[in-house]
Each structure stands twice: as structure tokens, then as C-alpha cells.
Amino acid sequence: MTARAAWQALIAARGWQRIWVPSYFCHEMTDAAIEVGAEIIVYLDDPLEDRTRLPPVADEPGEALLVVNTFGRRRPSAQSFDTAHCELIEDHTHDPLSDWARASQADWCLASLRKTLPVPVGGVTWSPKGHAVPDPPTAAAAELQVALSRLAGMVLKRIYLEGSPVQKSEFRTLLAATETGLAKLRPSAAPRWASALVDQIPVAAWREQRRENLAFLAESLARAKRLRLLSAADPSGAMFGAVVVFETPASAAGVEARLIEQRIYPARLWPLDGLALDLPKPSVELASKTLFLHCDGRYAVSDLERVARALLDAAERTA
Ligand SMILES: Cc1ncc(COP(=O)(O)O)c(C=O)c1O
């Protein structure tokens, strides 16, 4: 039901023993691979570069390479990947409807739908090369409970934001507890209601709203000092949110604190320091000076006006 669980199911089905993973990546995915016994080989990948530089795989049976469209801002690698054994997996979580995802030639693609759409769960796997996708087992009651509780948290938050007198703690507790619960989900099929929910979402309109929101932010922050808003390398791309890179970790932390005072809550993608894996310094540094702001289809340009003002003001006042 999560991308992590779909990933674990794929690793088990394909029997991959060694997986090449980019240095700047969602550590929960790396942990999930280690948990099912795969050896992780980290390759240097800089999301500030438009394309991944493919690492020198040994091309042995049991080997796989994961390439990520990080932040939904990247283009497919310019290098061809012609191997006898090593399978290519692409993670399209951050822009599942990109031209790249649609025209992919990879062995496998996967995505977490909840990062770009208002759904509580949903990890999807497909194979552009036409490999048979493993059938996940039916979800157990405890797993369904996590998905339903998360859905309840999302609904309560929505009606709170619309002005209903819901206690903030009601949805915060549910959302925090289910985030932990999601981490423990085993590979299982998403419930039918989750697929029905996805079918009802105007996914193209949600994607277009992200593009509009980001275009507005790009214009608003064009002359900002001491910060850089990343943009999509391919103009048709729809990044999954605003990725703002500061000059130092201290200024990112300072701006983060000021935004929180304004009740704007940036995310950190991803805190890479202190992980068991030995990661290259540039990736850890980039993570520590980057803030992520949501601007998906829940938000309109009018919401982003407040965010842009707060960001400019916070950057101005943070040395
Ligand atoms: C690129 C990427 N892939 C996969 C995941 C994991 O998704 P899920 O929470 O559905 O397991 C994340 C989560 O942050 C992500 O950013």
C-alpha cells in the first residue's frame, strides 16, 4: 500500500541482492531495501544536475540500479543503459505523469501516489519492459486500519482548513500516528476504496495546479537573495513542490524557524546526516540547507502569495 512496501515486494520477486541507490534519496526506501536483505551501493547523484550520471554497474545477475526523478525536476539520463543482467528501476514518485514516466524504457517504475495526490496510501509499480508485475496479497485488517485512520485525519484536516470547529490535535494525532504506522506496512494490495478514490481525482488538473503554483513562486522569488528555488529541467515537468536551497544549513534553519512562527511548515527532504549508510558529503550538505514547501493541488496561487511573502521576509531577516 506504500511505495516502500511495493519496492520490497519487487525486490523479493526479482531476487535483487545488490541495488545501486542515489546518494540523495528518501532514506525510508533505502531502509526498506536493507530490511528485505538487499545490499545497498550508494552512487553519487546530485539533484542540482538535470540528469543522473549512471554509475559503473558490474552487470551481474541479482544486480539492479535505481534512478530517481528527484523533486520531479529531472530529465532521463543521456547515457544508454544496455545491460545483460542489471535491471533498471525508476522512481517517479515526484511527478508520476511526467513525459519521462510515460515514455520510460526501464524494466520497472514505481511511485508513491500520496506525495502528489490526496490519498492516504498507494504505492504503484509498473513495467515499461512488460515484465509480469507481482500480485500483492490482500491487506490485513491492521493495515486497512492504518489507511482508514489516515483518511480520517486527512478529512478532519480539510474541514478544519475550511473553517469547521475541529480541534487541531484531532487530525495531528491521527496523521502523526499513521505516518509511523505506514512505515510498518507489509506489501499488500491497496483497498478497493483507495483505487476508487484515485479514479475520482482530476489528476491532470492537480498536476497543472502544481505547475501554476510553482510558476508563481518562481516569479515571486526571482530576485530573492540568499536562496535559490529549483526549477524543472524540462519545461513540461511538474515538480512536486517548492525546493528552496539556501547558502548554509544555518540560514535554512533560521528561515525554517521564522516560517513556523508564521504557521508555514516546511518539510526536510531528506535529513541524511546520522544515517547508518556512508553518504557522500555533498549530498548530506545539500539536504541540510534545503527546505521543501508544499504547493500541490490543495493550494491555489492566493495561498502561495502568503508563502512567498513570508519566505522573502524570513530570508531578508536571516543572515
Ligand atoms: C522519491 C520517493 N520514493 C518513495 C517514497 C516512499 O513513499 P511511501 O511513503 O509511499 O512508502 C518517498 C517518500 O518520501 C519518496 O520521496
PDBQT file of the ligand as one rigid body, heavy atoms in Angstrom, charges set to zero:
ROOT
HETATM    1  C1  LIG A 401      11.073   9.546  -4.143  1.00  0.00    +0.000 C 
HETATM    2  C2  LIG A 401      10.310   8.784  -3.098  1.00  0.00    +0.000 A 
HETATM    3  N1  LIG A 401      10.063   7.474  -3.296  1.00  0.00    +0.000 NA
HETATM    4  C3  LIG A 401       9.378   6.753  -2.400  1.00  0.00    +0.000 A 
HETATM    5  C4  LIG A 401       8.930   7.304  -1.215  1.00  0.00    +0.000 A 
HETATM    6  C5  LIG A 401       8.215   6.430  -0.211  1.00  0.00    +0.000 C 
HETATM    7  O1  LIG A 401       6.824   6.503  -0.374  1.00  0.00    +0.000 OA
HETATM    8  P1  LIG A 401       5.849   5.776   0.652  1.00  0.00    +0.000 P 
HETATM    9  O2  LIG A 401       5.688   6.670   1.820  1.00  0.00    +0.000 OA
HETATM   10  O3  LIG A 401       4.573   5.557  -0.105  1.00  0.00    +0.000 OA
HETATM   11  O4  LIG A 401       6.493   4.498   1.035  1.00  0.00    +0.000 OA
HETATM   12  C6  LIG A 401       9.155   8.637  -0.958  1.00  0.00    +0.000 A 
HETATM   13  C7  LIG A 401       8.716   9.239   0.294  1.00  0.00    +0.000 C 
HETATM   14  O5  LIG A 401       9.146  10.302   0.711  1.00  0.00    +0.000 OA
HETATM   15  C8  LIG A 401       9.845   9.415  -1.930  1.00  0.00    +0.000 A 
HETATM   16  O6  LIG A 401      10.068  10.725  -1.748  1.00  0.00    +0.000 OA
ENDROOT
TORSDOF 0
